Amino acid sequence: MENIRSEFIKDGFVKIDTLLSIKEVESLQAIYDELLTEKEKTRHLRSDLAGGDGFDSRKIERITQIMRPSTVLPELLKHKAYKVALQWAKDLLGDDMELDFDMMINKAPNTNAETPWHQDAAYWIAMPDKRSASCWIALDEVFEENGCMWFIPKKEKNDILPHKNLPNGGALYCETKADNAESIPLSPGGCTFHDGHTLHFSKGNSTEFQRRALILNFRPKKMIELEREQGVDHTGQRKQRT
Ligand SMILES: O=C(O)CCC(=O)C(=O)O
């Protein structure tokens, strides 16, 4: 455990080969697919991170993001994934870590839309305590061609770079050199944890299968309270930091 923690602190990300068993992954996949098809119930939480008008010429979403899916299906919160990821977050960053929000990001087959380089903290309000850990859980085998995560190991000074917005609720992005970026393929049930200041990216999905990921974001309880006081609950319109 200690070496995983020091790797996370040093690089700003770490890989955990097995967070969930295949049975646990299968039960998550079933809930996940149900939410993906529930267009009406998820409309207020849903966007296409690929930007544009939200659809490509075939009228399909390319990178479906559903924020706070557990507000639509609260049974999700009882899934083992939430419990084990929380324990990891506490082990990595301290016992005051709590779940801030969950989100789904699905890359549809043959859509080839990348998630551009960004730092998650660019999406968030400024917080005095900057500890955060996002657990990115693979629900499919992920590799470069279907959009596994890439990370740039953190530098000592990891300020938030200027970010711009792809149109129509698309992803935030920034300019960065990516010479030393590392791709992290995973098996279903494997995960990565990354810090809110760590630069990351994924290529588009050029395969004929989905690339499903469930992401759980953890931060100190007090910072979640601060966000909520300011009306930030990760469901509504984004407040982009400038
Ligand atoms: O799933 C992806 O392609 C991007 C995920 C991401 O940016 C994140 O989890 O912060």
The ligand as an SDF file (V2000), in Angstrom:
LIG
                    3D

 10  9  0  0  0  0  0  0  0  0999 V2000
  -12.9610    8.7650  -19.8970 O   0  0  0  0  0  0  0  0  0  0  0  0
  -12.3390    9.6420  -20.4870 C   0  0  0  0  0  0  0  0  0  0  0  0
  -12.0980    9.5770  -21.6810 O   0  0  0  0  0  0  0  0  0  0  0  0
  -11.8590   10.8530  -19.7650 C   0  0  0  0  0  0  0  0  0  0  0  0
  -12.0250   10.7640  -18.2900 C   0  0  0  0  0  0  0  0  0  0  0  0
  -11.6460   11.9810  -17.5470 C   0  0  0  0  0  0  0  0  0  0  0  0
  -11.2950   12.9890  -18.1000 O   0  0  0  0  0  0  0  0  0  0  0  0
  -11.7220   11.9360  -16.1010 C   0  0  0  0  0  0  0  0  0  0  0  0
  -12.0910   10.9130  -15.5260 O   0  0  0  0  0  0  0  0  0  0  0  0
  -11.3800   12.9590  -15.4630 O   0  0  0  0  0  0  0  0  0  0  0  0
  1  2  2  0
  2  3  1  0
  2  4  1  0
  4  5  1  0
  5  6  1  0
  6  7  2  0
  6  8  1  0
  8  9  2  0
  8 10  1  0
M  END
$$$$
